[in-house]
Amino acid sequence: MAAQNNAPLPDGLEIGGYRIVKKIASGGFSIVYLAYDGDGNAVAIKEYLPSALALRQPGELAPSISKANLPVFRIGLKCFFEEGRALAKIVHPNVVRVLNFFRANDTVYMVMAYESGHSLQEQISRLLARGQRAGEGFIRQSFKGVCGGLREVHANKLLHLDLKPANIYLRTDGTPLLLDFGAARQTINTDVPTLAPMYTPGFAAPELYAKGATLGPWTDIYSIGAAIYACMAGAPPQPADQRRGADEMAARINKIGVAYSAELVAMVRACLAMDPLARPQSVFAVQKVLQTGPSAHAPAPTPAQEAPMSGWRGFVNRFRGQT
């Protein structure tokens, strides 16, 4: 994934009625800031700033964009703006709340509600450090909420396309929140050239690797299975493009499956099917399995209830805000 090489906005800057406190995350397409509104409420502000197209030096506010990059920059800016408008219509407890969006410094800013907590990726890393993995009760409870939020996203004709543990935020009370919709694209108006959607190897469905492939809810369903697998294994699945040559996922799932119910393992296996038609065809179908399984009503486990990791490693990247 591309790094963000641009200088962030300075701390204390007043912009669009908000005061920047500090940069809290960044990725190849954006920088995210903690800020306060005029009433003193904390918000998160995401700035559209693709590092491959724009350059901003320390002390500058507006980025420098070459004439060659300007058309693509503007297409991406329009997508970012339209995405903000679409997400602003979604009010769901498991989807990040978009409060406002505005233009400034030759780019666009998306203002979101700020929540205290940590990413699911950080939770996995903490468990790994203790030689543990996520318990089934925790997985079911967390992903029931993830599915609830994603159903609302799909109902608004949006796809996430970059669903992964780093983009699932756990509030301090443990409830999940879908964030970082930078890869989200409306499923209509696909006849206009746009920036290529970003994806993360291991969590991206195989159709994201194929130019012109049809994307849909089944694409996000693959990523749900991949994210649950990461909770179970402590590492991402084998990247989909590698699976086309030598698919190791059946053996990997068999190895970790002994610690979880057959029903949960079967659902993960189905979500990770290379053939989109072999996957569950709706997020509701996945949510139903999570709700009705043997551990569906178990509370989120305490660290002492977590299962041992048996030597699994990896997956320790920190949370990054990306578009």
Secondary structure, 3 states (H helix, E strand, C coil): CCCCCCCCCCCCCEECCEEEEEEEEECCCEEEEEEECCCCCEEEEEEECCCCCEECCCCCCCCEECCCCHHHHHHHHHHHHHHHHHHHCCCCCCECCEEEEEEECCEEEEEEECCCEEEHHHHHHHHHHCCEECCHHHHHHHHHHHHHHHHHHHHCCEECCCCCHHHEEEECCCCEEECCCCCCEECCCCCCCCCCCCCCCCCCCHHHHCCCCCCCHHHHHHHHHHHHHHHHHCCCCCCHHHHCCCCCHHHHHHHHHCCCCHHHHHHHHHHCCCCHHHCCCCHHHHHHHHHHCCCCCCCCCCHHHCEECCCCCCCCCCCCCCC
